[in-house]
């Protein structure tokens, strides 16, 4: 007898949601098309909502963020449910801890917020692969998000009115700011522009959802990416210049929006909570733990996978992070010889080492060749980093790793060993046990681990990790993956560290860095009491949907959500 096919995620959500509606028979929500309005429990109703993504906020902070949204005058919260966050493997579901959807819905109910639920399966949201699970790409010929083209908006709205001549006015995504890409300017949208647009819509009687009202953080490897002439990964911070900052603090934009909303509906009594306490600490000097290759047996305890041609992340069942590709030179290369991957086949960054010596980086759409030398039998290691899968567009099958076999001179390199690396497990479990004595390369470069312990002597608080002089890598605090830093490229210069991640006074905290390129001469970090989201190397990008005079950045297209 064939095994029973597991239910898909949306079908699981429906019975979960019914648990929250024990009194559903006493309530009603109706679209009153004849009068162009909604009816809630038989009474005319208009929602003023804000977007918040539970998967971008630590669970212990959900209630705080939702309460601040309600106190701002909102009566609803809108959010997605990312399929890949809840079904990491086919038929394996996770609704526990920070993925406890029912707990988040309950918190919304406690905050007296209605819920606008967007369960996917595709969500965009600048989230890895737009919420679709990476294991779909284990079928290499799969076609994702295919549909008939429909680009003529006049025809689309004409068709809409053919079937819906009347109905309430709704703006489901009114942008309060915009997202950031690595290597581009930090995006902002002026308070005047946002409040003016909201007031005009509310005067028309429209229901509005503000995207985002609180942006949060792309912790770990969860950020998505866009393709706009080249591959553009999203930053770790998803602050979005939203009314509630990445750290959960009310901004001047929030108070201005609250004033607008108060003209049209009742605002809850009482003041908004003040900004959370912030903490400064450091500088702290990090110690060299050793280069990544020295930990290979712990990073890949099951051993490598062998193949004549390199295999993708998906083929070796590595959804995020890093895979090490290894081969050996079949002949001596005495003169500097071009090393490259055809057809833009590096997805997304490759850190190249010969006999353990770092030689440089290849990057998707950006840098396509290095020049190498080596003796016959020399060990060629290529560490591939996934920078997040494309989250927008049709048929975006964004495979990661070496998509094509590399070429050295005129020779196609074959006979590869693939090591899927369990970096997070090493940091969380093996490093604290100190299973490996520290190795100390004399001139560390290339992928290298650093760490240190520190105590908080005074009061703890939210803080922002600043990494001056570091290049690019990943950071963990007490085993929690804060996300990517890319100090050299910007615009983001600090990483948000929520207070609940830190052990209070009397306990030791541990910070671990995987620096992928070059560390500063003095490997130090600091904790600041405010974020730096816009590098001085980049001008701020001011995003606006109005005709206001703005700065002169490169044109930006709306990616959609």
N, C-alpha and C positions, 0 to 999 in steps of 0.2 A: 504494500500500500504506500502510495507516494506521501511524503511528509506534507503536512498542512502548511500552506503559504502564510507567513506572518502578516498581520494587518499592517497597513501603511500608517504613517504618523497622523495624518488628518483624521483617519477613522478612529484612532485612539483618543484624539482630543475631544470628540463629541461626547462620549460617556463621562469623561473627566469634567467637562463643563457643566453637564447636567447635575453633578453633585453640588454645584454652587447655586443651583436654582430651585431650592425646595419649595419656594413660594411663587414659582413661575406662573401658576394659574391665576394668581391675584394681580399680576402685573401685565402690562402690554406696551408694545412699541409699534407704532403704525406710521407708514408713509402716507400722509394725506395729500395726494397729488392734486386733487381739485383745488386745494387752497395753498399749494406750494409750501408745505410745512411738514414737520414731524409731530406726532402726538405720543407723549409718554404718559401712560396711565390715563389716557383720554384727554390730557391737557396739552395745549401747544407747547412745543419744546424746541429749543435750539442748543446745540452743544458748542462749547468753547473748550477745545481739547489740546493736549500737548503730547508729543511723542517722548517716550522713555523706553529704553531697551534693557530689560532685566538682566540680559546676558552681558551687558557692559558695566554693570554695577554690582559690587559685592553684596551678597544676600543680606548681611547685617545692616546695610545702608538703604535697603529698599523702602522701609517705612519712612525714613527721614526724607528721602527724595519725593515720595508720593504725598506726604504731608505738606511739603513746601509747594507742590503743584496745586493742591487744593486751596491752600491759603493764598495763592496768587489769583484765585478767582476761577480756576478751571473746574469744570464739572465732569470731565472725562479724561481718560488716559488711553492713548493709542500705542500698540506695540505689536511687533512681529513675534513669530515662533520659528526659530531657525531649525530646520530639519536636521542639519549636520551636528547641531549641539545636543540633540536628543537621541539620535540613532547613529552612534559612532561606527557600528558594524551592522550589516544587514540582519534585521530581526533582533538586535540588541538595543534595548531602550534604557535611557537614563533620565529619570525625573526626580533626582535626589539632590540635596544640597543646593548649590547655586542654580541648578536646573529644575527646581521644584516649582513647576508652573502653577499648581494649585495654591501653593503658599503665596506666590506673587499675586494671584487673583484675590486671595483672601486679604492681603495687605491693601490692595486697591479698594476693596469693599470697606475695610476699616477706615480708610481715608475718605470715605464717602465719594468715591470717584466711579463713574460708570466706565465700562471697558469697551474699546473698539479693538477687536481682536483680528489680527491679520496672520493666519496660520501658514501661509505659503502654499505649496512647497517651495516656490522661489520667492525670495524677499528682497534681493539686492542689498540695501542697507549698508553698503560698503563693507560687507561681511564676507569672509572667505567663501568664494564660489557662489555668492548670493544666497547662501543657506543650503544649497544642494550638497549632499555628502560626497566627499572625494571618492568613495568607493564606487560611485557610478562610473568613474573613469577606468575602472578595472576592465571594462568592456571597451577596448581601444577604438572601436568604430562607432561608438554611441554618438547620437546627435541630440544635443540638449536644447531645450527652449526653441523648437522650430515652430513656425506658424506662417500663415499667409501674410505677405506684406500689406500694410494699411497705413501709408504715410500721409495721405491727403487729409488734413485735419478738418477742412470744410466739409468734405464728404462724410467724415466720421461723425461730426456733430449733426449734420443733416440727417444721417441715418439714426442717430440717437433720438432726435426730436420726432422722427417718424414713429418710433415706438414709445417714446416718453415725452409727449408734448408739454407736460406739466410735472412739477416736482420741486422739492426744496432745493435751494442753492447750497452747494457744499464745496469747500476747498479742503481736500483731504491732506494736502501737504503745502502749507504756507511756510516758506523757509525763513527761519530766524537768523540764519548764518549760512555757513558752508563748510565743507570738509577740506582737509589739507592733504596734499601729496608730498612725499619726500622729494626734496630738491626744488620745490616751488614755494611761493609766498604763503604766509599764514593768511587765512581768509577771515574777513569780518563783514558785518552788515550793520549799518548805522542804526542807532536807536530810533531816530526820526523816521527812517524809511520803514522799519518794521512796524512801529506803532501807527503810522499814518495808513499803511496798507490794511492793518487789522481793523482800524476804526471805519474805514470806508466799506469793508466787507460786512461788518456788524450793522452798519446803517442800512444795508440792503436786506437785512434779516437772514444773512447766510450763517450756516454752521461752519466752523473753522477748526482745523487741527494744525497746530504749530509744530513743524518738524525742524529741529529738535527743540524740546523744552529743556531737556537735560541730556547731553550727549554721552557722557561717560568715557570709557577707555577700552581700546582694543588690547586687552591683556593677552599674554601668550603669543600665539601665532595666528590669531583670528582675524586680522585685518584683511580686507579685500583689496582689489586693484581695478584700475580702469585701463583701457587702451585708447589713447587719443593721440595718434601719430606714433606713439611709443608706449611702452609698458610703464604705468604709473601706480606704484603701490601706495596705499593709504597709510598715514602716520599712526603711531600707537595712540596718541591722544585723539579722542573724538569729541573734543570740547565744543566744536561747531559754532563757537561764539554764541552759544545758547543762553537763554535767560538765567538758567541755573548753571554755574560753571562746572567744569570737570570734577572739581573737589566738592561740589554740592552747595556752593555758596550763592546766595541771591546777588544778582548784578544790577546795575542801573537799568539795564534793559528790562529786567523783571518788574521793577517798581513802575516803570513807565507803562508797561503792558497792563499791569494791575490797575493803574489809573484809568486806562481806556476801557477795560472790561467792566469796571465799576459804573460806567455810564449806562450800561445796558443790562446788567444783572447784579444781584446782590453778592457782595463779597463776604466771606466768612469773617466774623469778628476776631480781633486779636492781631498782634504783630507777628511778622515772620521771624523765625529763629535767626539769630545773628550768625555771621560766618563761623565755621568751626575753628577751634584753636589750631594754630599752625606751629611747627617746630623747626628750629635750625640746629644743625649738628655738623661737626667736622671742621676742617677737612680730615678724612680718614685715609690712611695709607693701606692699599691692598697688597697682599702677598702673592707671589707667583706660585701657583699650584702645579703648573706644567703645561706643555703643549697638548693639544687635543689628541694627537696621534699616540701619545704615551698612555692614554686611557682607553685605547681602542677595544681591548678585551672586556672592559667593563661597559663601554658604550654599546657594544654589539656582542653580548655574551653567547648568542646562538651561532655566531660565526657568519662569514660572508656568503653571498649568493654568487655563483659563477655563471657567466654568460659570454659567448663570443662577442656580442655587441652589447653596449650598455643598455640597461633597462631603466624605465622611468620609475619615479616614486610610486606611482599607482601600481605598477607591475610587481613591485616588491612590498606592497601593502604598507607604505609609509605615507601617512596623510599630510603631515606637516613637518617643519623643522629641517633636518639635515640628512643627507646620504653621502657617504664617502665612496668614491669610485677609485679603484686602484688597478694599475697595470704595470708592466715592466718593459723597459725599452729593449727592443729586439736587436738594435745595433747602436754603435757609438755615434753620438751627435756632437762633434767637436766644435762646430761653428754655430753661433746663435741662429736658431732655425724657428720659423713661424709655427706656433701652436695655435690652432683655431678649431671652431666647431661650425660646420656648414649650416646654412639656412637658419641663422639666428637661433641655433639649437641649444643655447644655455638658458635654462629656465630655473632660477632667475639670476643667481650670482654664483660664480665658480672661483674658489680659492685654490690656487695651483701650487703644489710643492713637489720638488725633486729631491729624493733622499732626505726628506724632512725639512728641506730649506724652502722657505716661502719665496715665490717668484712673482706673485701679483694676482690680479683679479680679472676675470672675464665677466661681462655683465650684459644681460639681455638688452638689445637695441642700443647699447651705449659703448661697450668696449669689446672688440671681437677677436683680438689677437695678442699673444705674448711671444717672446723669443726665448727659447730654452736651449740648454746644452745638457749632455749627460753621457755617461759611459754605458756600454751594453750591460743590461741587467739592472740598470738604475730603477729605483722605485718611483713611479709617477703617481701621486695622490691628487685627486681633484675633489674638494669638498663642495658639494652643491647645496645651496640654500634656497628653499622656497620662500618668496617674499609675499605670499598670499595670492590666491587665485582670482582671476577676473570675476567681478561680481555684477557686471552689467553687459548686456548685449545678447544677441541670439547665437546659439550653437557655440558657446564659449567653452570649448573643451580644452581647458588650460592645463595640459599635462606638465609635470614638474620633473626636473633632473636634466640629464643629458638626453635630449630628444634625438640627436644625431650622434654618430660616433666621431670623436675628435680626430683631427688630422695633424701630424707633425711632419712638416716639410711636404713630401708627396706620399707619405705613408698613412693609411687609415689604421688607427690604433684599435686593436682587438684584444680578446682574452681579458675580460674585466672581472674584477671582484667588486661586488656591491655590498657595502656595510650600512644597513639602516640603523641610524644612531638613536639611542634612547637617552638623549641628553637630560631631559627633565628627571628621569629616574636616577641618573647618576648624581645630579645635584641634590635631589631630595633625600636619597637613601644611602648611596655609596660614599659620597664625600664626607658626610658626618661620621661614618665609620672609619674613615682614613685607611681604606684597604690598600692604598698605594702610597708609597713614600714619594714625597715631592721631588720631581726632577726639575732642575734649574738650568734651562738653556742660557748660554752666556749672553746672547743677543736675541731675546725673544721677539719673534715676528710671526705673523700668520695666526691661525686659530689657537688661542691660548686661554687657559682658565686662570682667573685671579679671585681671591676671596679675602675676607677679614671678618672678625667678630667685633661687635661694639655693644655697649650698654647705654641705655638712656638714663641719665642721672636725675634729670628734672621731670617735669610733666611732659607726657607724650602728646602728640597731635598729628594731624595730617601734615605731610611734607612732600617735597619735590626733589628727586634725586638728580643732581647736576654732575655731569661727567666731562669737565673741560679737558681738552687735549686727547681724549679717546677718539677712536675712529668710528667703528660700527660693531654692534654685537647684540647680545641678549643679556638680561639681568634677572636675577632671582633674589627675593628677600625671604629669608626663612623657608626656602624651598618653593615659594610661590613665584610663578613666571610673570614678572611685571610687563614684559614685552620687549620690543626692539628699541635700541637707541641707535642714532646715526648722527652723531655730533658733527661730523665733518660736512655732511650734506645739508642738514636742517630741513625745514625751519625749526622743528621741535628740538629743544635743548635740555629739557627736564622731563622726568617721568613721574607721574603722580603715584604717591605711596599712601594709600589710605591708612589711617591710624590703626584699625583693627588688625593689620598685617604685622604690626610691631609688638614685641613683647615689652611690657611695662618695666618700670624701675626695678632693678635687681636681677633681671634676666638678661642673658646674652642673645643678641640678634646676629644673624649671619647674612652677609651680602656676597653673592657670587656673580662674577662676570665671565662671559665667554666673549673675549675680544677677538674679532675675526681677522683683523689686519694689523694695526700697529697701536700699541699702548703708549702713553706719554712717558717721558723720562722719569717723572715722579708719578707713579700710578696711584693717584688720589681721586677721591670723590667727595662731594659735599651734599648735605641735605639743606635745602633752602625753604623759606617760608612763603614763597610765591613762585608761580610757574614762569618759565621762559618758553613761549610757544613760537616766537618769531625771531630767528637768528638775525644778528645784525648784518649778515651777508645778503639778506633777502628783504625787500620791501614788503609791507603788509598788502595783501590783496583785499580790496574792498568789494564785496559782492552785493549787487543791488538789482532789484527788479524794477526800480523806478528810473526816472530820467535825471536823477541827481548827478551832479558833476563828481566824478570819482577819480582815483589814481589811474595810471595808464599801464595796466598789466596786460599780459597776453590774454586773448579771448578765452573764456571758459564756457564749456557747454554743460547743460544740466544733464546729469547722468541718470536721474530718476531713482526711485526707491521701491 
